[in-house]
Amino acid sequence: MNYLLLIPATLLLLLVFGFPLIRYFWLSLHASSVLTGLEPIYNNGANWIRLISDGRFWQDLYQTSRFAVFSVGIEMILALVIALLLNNEWKSKQIYRSITLLPWALPTTIMALSWRWIFNTPYGPIDQILNLIGFNNLNILSNPSLAWVGTVIADVWKTTPFIALILLAGLQTIPVDLYEAFRLEGGSPKQSFLYITLPLLKPYLLLGLIFRLAQAFGVFDLIQVMTGGGPASSTESLAIYSYLNAMRFLDFGYSSTIMLASFMILIFVCLSAYIVTITITNNFRRYKL
C-alpha cells in the first residue's frame, strides 16, 4: 500500500526526465540541422557513427572526466574534514557553520566571474602578489596546461560546503554513546573513525558523491563564464560541446547524440563510484591502525 504513495513522484520524474531522454534519443537518430532546414530526417544512426570518430568528443570526454575526478575527489576529502570540525562542540559553532555555507549560497555565475578576476593576468591578485615577490605571471586562464586547474579550484571552493553539509547531517545521526563505549573498550580515535564514523557515514558519502559526480560531469556555467571552453578548447566540457552544436551550429541531431552519450557514460560512472565506495567502506575492518 505504501508503494502507491510513490506514484506521484514517479510520474513527475518520468515527466521531467523521461520525456527529454526520449526526445534526445529520437533526435539522435535523425539529421536536424541547417542543411535539412531544421526538419528531422532519419539518417540510419549516422550521428552515432560520427560521434565514435569525433576526436573532439573524446577530447572533451577526457577533459570532463578529469575535471569531475579531481574536483569531486578533493571536495569529498575537504568536506569530510570540515564536517568533522564543525561537528565538534565548541563556542560559536553555529556562526562558523553559517560562514562555511556562504560559497555554496553564491550564484555560480557571480562566483565564476570573481574567480576569473582572481586569475586575471596581469591585474588579478594572484599575479599581482607574484610580481611583488619577484616571480613572473602564471597566466593561469590563458595557459592550456593550467586553465583546467583554475576551474577545478573554483569548483572546489564553490561546492565543498554542499558536501560538508550532507556529511555534517550524517555525523549528527551517529550516537555519541558508540564512541564512548568504543573508547572504554580501548579503541583509539583513529580506530573509532575507521570502524564507526566512516561505516555509519557511508549513505551520506554515497549521496554526496553521486550528487557531485552528476553535477561535475554536466558542468557548463562555471566553465562557460571562466574560460568559455578555452584556451584552445583545453577546458571545453561535453555540455559546452553539445551547446555549441545546438546553438551555434544549429545541429540539433548531433547535439542530442552528445548529450545522450554523456548521460549513458554518467550512469556508468555513478554506478562504478557506488560499487567502489560500497566495497571500500565494507572492508574497513580489515585494516589495522
C-alpha positions in Angstrom: 0.0 0.0 0.0 2.9 2.3 0.8 4.2 1.9 -2.7 1.1 3.7 -4.0 2.5 6.9 -2.4 5.4 6.8 -4.8 3.2 7.0 -7.9 3.0 10.9 -8.0 6.8 11.3 -7.5 7.4 8.6 -10.1 5.1 10.2 -12.6 6.8 13.6 -12.0 10.3 12.1 -12.6 9.1 10.4 -15.8 7.7 13.7 -17.0 10.8 15.8 -16.1 13.4 13.3 -17.1 11.8 10.6 -19.2 10.3 12.8 -21.9 13.6 14.8 -22.6 15.5 11.5 -22.8 13.1 10.0 -25.3 13.3 13.2 -27.3 17.1 13.2 -27.2 17.1 9.5 -28.3 14.7 10.3 -31.2 16.7 13.3 -32.3 20.0 11.3 -32.1 18.6 9.1 -34.9 17.8 12.0 -37.2 19.6 14.7 -39.0 18.2 18.0 -37.8 20.3 21.0 -38.8 20.5 23.9 -41.1 21.2 21.6 -44.0 17.9 19.9 -43.5 16.0 23.1 -42.9 15.8 22.2 -39.2 13.5 19.4 -40.2 14.3 16.0 -38.6 15.3 13.4 -41.2 16.1 9.8 -40.3 19.7 9.1 -41.0 20.3 5.4 -40.1 22.4 6.2 -37.0 24.9 8.5 -38.8 25.1 10.7 -35.7 26.4 7.8 -33.6 28.9 6.8 -36.3 30.1 10.4 -36.4 30.3 10.5 -32.6 32.6 7.5 -32.5 35.0 9.0 -35.0 34.8 12.5 -33.5 38.2 13.4 -31.9 36.8 16.5 -30.3 34.1 14.5 -28.5 36.8 12.1 -27.0 39.0 15.0 -26.0 36.1 16.7 -24.3 35.1 13.5 -22.6 38.7 13.2 -21.2 38.6 16.9 -20.1 35.2 16.5 -18.5 36.3 13.3 -16.7 39.5 14.9 -15.5 37.5 17.9 -14.1 35.0 15.7 -12.4 37.5 13.3 -10.8 39.8 16.0 -9.4 37.1 18.4 -8.3 34.9 15.7 -6.7 37.8 13.8 -5.1 39.2 17.0 -3.5 35.8 18.1 -2.4 35.0 14.8 -0.7 38.2 14.9 1.3 37.9 18.6 2.3 34.2 18.2 3.1 34.8 15.3 5.4 37.5 17.3 7.3 35.2 20.4 7.5 32.2 18.3 8.6 34.3 16.7 11.4 35.5 20.1 12.6 32.0 21.6 12.6 30.6 18.5 14.4 32.8 19.3 17.4 31.3 21.0 20.4 32.9 24.5 20.6 31.9 28.1 21.0 30.1 29.9 18.2 29.9 26.8 16.1 26.7 28.0 14.5 28.4 31.1 13.2 31.2 29.0 11.6 28.6 26.7 10.1 26.8 29.6 8.5 30.1 31.1 7.2 31.1 27.8 5.7 27.9 27.7 3.6 28.4 31.2 2.0 30.4 30.0 -1.0 27.7 27.4 -1.9 25.0 30.1 -1.5 26.5 32.4 -4.1 25.2 32.1 -7.6 27.6 30.2 -9.8 27.9 32.9 -12.4 28.9 35.6 -9.9 31.3 33.2 -8.3 32.9 32.3 -11.6 33.3 35.9 -12.6 35.0 36.5 -9.3 37.5 33.7 -9.9 38.1 34.8 -13.4 39.1 38.2 -12.0 41.3 36.5 -9.3 43.1 34.5 -12.1 43.3 37.5 -14.4 46.7 38.4 -15.9 48.1 40.9 -15.1 45.5 42.6 -12.9 44.4 39.7 -10.7 45.6 39.4 -7.1 47.5 36.2 -7.7 49.7 37.6 -10.4 50.0 40.9 -8.5 51.3 39.1 -5.5 53.7 37.1 -7.6 55.0 40.2 -9.2 55.6 41.8 -5.8 57.8 39.0 -4.7 59.7 38.8 -8.0 58.0 36.0 -9.9 56.6 36.0 -13.4 52.9 35.9 -14.2 51.3 32.5 -14.2 48.7 33.3 -16.9 46.5 30.6 -15.5 43.4 31.0 -17.6 45.4 31.7 -20.8 47.6 28.6 -20.4 46.1 25.4 -21.8 48.0 23.4 -19.3 46.8 25.4 -16.3 43.4 26.7 -17.2 41.6 23.5 -16.1 43.3 23.7 -12.7 41.7 27.1 -12.2 38.3 25.7 -13.0 38.8 22.9 -10.5 39.9 25.3 -7.8 36.8 27.5 -8.4 34.5 24.4 -8.3 36.1 23.1 -5.1 35.6 26.4 -3.4 32.0 26.6 -4.5 30.7 23.2 -3.9 32.7 21.7 -1.0 30.3 23.3 1.6 27.4 21.4 -0.1 29.1 18.0 0.6 30.2 19.2 4.0 26.5 20.0 4.9 25.5 16.5 3.8 28.2 14.8 5.8 27.6 17.0 8.8 24.0 15.9 8.8 25.2 12.3 8.7 27.6 12.9 11.6 24.7 14.3 13.7 22.9 11.0 13.4 25.7 8.9 14.9 25.0 8.3 18.7 27.8 9.6 20.9 27.3 6.5 23.1 29.0 4.4 20.4 32.2 6.5 20.6 32.2 6.3 24.4 31.7 2.6 24.5 34.4 2.1 21.9 36.8 4.3 23.9 36.1 2.3 27.1 36.9 -0.9 25.2 40.4 0.5 24.4 39.7 1.9 20.9 41.8 4.7 19.7 40.5 7.8 17.9 41.8 6.6 14.6 40.0 3.2 15.1 36.8 4.9 16.1 36.9 7.0 12.9 37.6 3.9 10.8 35.2 1.5 12.4 32.4 3.7 13.5 32.3 7.1 11.7 33.1 6.0 8.1 30.8 2.9 8.0 27.9 4.8 9.5 28.6 7.7 7.3 28.5 5.6 4.2 25.0 6.5 2.9 25.8 10.2 3.2 29.2 9.7 1.5 27.4 8.0 -1.4 24.7 10.7 -1.6 27.3 13.5 -1.8 29.5 11.5 -4.2 26.6 10.7 -6.7 25.2 14.2 -6.5 28.6 15.9 -7.1 29.6 13.4 -9.9 26.4 14.2 -11.7 26.9 17.9 -11.3 30.6 17.9 -12.2 30.1 15.7 -15.2 27.5 18.1 -16.6 29.4 21.3 -15.8 28.5 24.1 -18.0 28.0 27.6 -16.4 31.3 27.6 -14.4 33.5 26.8 -17.4 31.4 28.9 -19.8 31.9 32.0 -17.6 35.5 31.4 -16.6 37.1 30.3 -19.9 34.4 29.7 -22.5 36.0 26.3 -23.0 39.3 27.8 -23.9 42.1 28.4 -24.4 42.3 26.2 -27.5 39.3 24.1 -26.2 41.5 22.9 -23.3 38.7 23.3 -20.8 35.7 22.5 -23.0 33.3 20.1 -21.4 30.8 17.8 -23.1 27.9 20.1 -22.1 29.6 23.1 -23.8 30.4 21.0 -26.9 26.7 20.0 -27.1 25.6 23.6 -26.5 27.9 24.8 -29.4 26.5 22.2 -31.8 22.9 23.1 -30.9 23.1 26.9 -30.5 26.0 27.9 -32.7 26.0 25.3 -35.5 22.2 24.5 -35.2 22.9 20.8 -35.5 20.3 19.6 -33.0 20.6 15.9 -34.1 24.3 15.6 -33.3 23.9 17.8 -30.1 21.3 15.3 -28.8 23.6 12.5 -29.6 26.4 14.1 -27.5 24.0 14.7 -24.6 22.6 11.1 -24.7 26.1 9.6 -24.8 27.2 11.8 -21.9 24.1 10.6 -19.9 24.9 7.0 -20.5 28.6 7.5 -19.6 27.5 9.3 -16.4 25.3 6.4 -15.4 28.2 4.0 -15.8 30.5 6.4 -13.8 28.0 6.8 -11.0 27.4 3.0 -10.7 31.1 2.4 -10.7 31.6 5.0 -8.0 28.8 3.4 -6.0 30.3 0.0 -6.2 33.8 1.1 -5.3 32.6 3.2 -2.3 30.5 0.3 -1.0 33.4 -2.1 -1.4 35.9 0.2 0.4 33.6 1.0 3.3 32.6 -2.6 3.8 36.2 -3.7 4.2 37.3 -1.0 6.7 37.7 -3.6 9.5 40.4 -5.4 7.6 42.7 -2.6 8.1 44.8 -2.3 11.3 45.7 1.1 12.6 
